[in-house]
Amino acid sequence: MNEETFNLSIRKFLKQVGVSSQREIEQAVDRAIEEGAIDGTESFPATMTLTIGGLDLTVEFEGEIRLE
C-alpha cells in the first residue's frame, strides 16, 4: 500500500463530501426559508452515514446544524 496515495485519496474524498454537503444544506435551508417552512432560527439534528463498499464499513456521525 502506498501511504501517500492512500492519504491523498482520503483527503480528496473528504473535501468533496464536505464542500458538496455544505452546498446541499445551504440550498435546503434557503428553500425552506423561501417557502416559509422555517424562519431561520431553528436547529436541526443531522446524521451523516459513511459507507465504504469492500471494507464492510458503515459509520454514522451525529451533530447539529444551527441557524442562529
Order of alpha helices (4+ residues) and beta strands (2+ residues): alpha-beta-beta
